[in-house]
Amino acid sequence: MNTRTMQKDMITLISSMDLSDGNQRFIHDEIIRTHTGRWPLWKTLDVRQLGSVIIEAARWRPRHKNRSATYGVIRWDLQQLSVSWSESKSRADALAEVCSLMDTNRNHVTDDR
């Protein structure tokens, strides 16, 4: 595994996954595949976990020279075994969206008590 291309928080998060669980093992392997190697697809900017969902602000690194990099938020769902991507206008917007999702979840938990 080429850990130089992965941010410390992502390494910590994936190293804590239960690899005996099939879903977690699959998501673990996909994160490594898309973030490492000679041409990684995504570069982690920030990563957080909300229950069974890993939320990551990332830079998409296109392999075509005529395309510029874009930013977005990736949601890796460990229970539903899915990944989704929403594009952001800038790096700052992607990071703000992750913070907003974390704050929204925190407020939702507080309101339910």
N, C-alpha and C positions, 0 to 999 in steps of 0.2 A: 504494500500500500504506500503510495506516495503522499506522505503526510504534509509535505511542504505546501501543497496547494489547498489544504484544508485549515480552516481557522480552529484555534484551540477549543472554542466552545462546541463546535460540531464534533470534534474528536471525542471530547468528554461525553457528549450526549450519545453518540453511537456506541461508545465503549460500555455504556451502562445498559444497553438493550439486552433483553433476554433472548439469546440466539436459539434457545430450545423451542421458542414459540415461532411457528412457521411464518406468520405475518411479520413479526418483528425482524426475523432473519431476512425476509424478502426486501423489506424497506431498507434495512441495514446495507444489504448488498447493492441495492439501487443507488443509495446515497454515495457509497464508495465509487461505484461505476461512473456516476455523473459528475463527481467532484475531483477525480484524480486521473492520473495517466498523462499521456503526452498532450492530448487536447481535451481538457476538462470542459464539460458543457456549462457548468455553473460554478461561480465562485461565491462562497458564503460571505455575507456582510454582517449578518446578525442571525442568531437562531435562538428560539425559545420553545418550550414545550407546554402545551395546555392539555392536560389529560392524555388522551391517546393521539393527539395531533401535534406534529412538529411543525412550527411556523418558522420559515426562513426568508429573510431578505437576501436576495442574491443578484448577482450580475450574470446575465446570460452572455456567453462568449461564443458568438457565431463562428463557424469554420470558414465562411466565405469572406474573402478580403474586402469585398465591396459592401458589406453590411456592418453597421456599427453595433457596438454592444448595447444591450438594453437592460433595464432593471425591473425587478418585480418581486412578488411574494409567492413562495412555494408552500403549499400545505401538504405534508405527508401524513396520511391517516393510517395509523397502525391497526385499527379495528376493521375498517372497511377496505383496507388494502388498496388505497388509491393515492394519487398525487394530482394536485391541481396548481395552476399557475395563473396569476393575475399580473398584467403588465403595469408598471408605474412609469411616470414621466421622467423621473430622475432617481438618483441614489437616495437623496434626502426623502423623497416621497415613499420609497420602498421601506426605508427605516422607520419613517413616521407611521406607516400602516401597521407594521409589526407592533410598535409601541401602542397604537390605538387599539389593536386587537387584544393586547394584554390588559390595557386599562378597562376596556369594555367588559372583558371577562371578570376582572376583579370587582367592578361595580355591580355586575349581575349577581355574583356570589354574595356581596355585601347586602344587596337589596332583598335577597331571599331569606335572610336570617330573621 
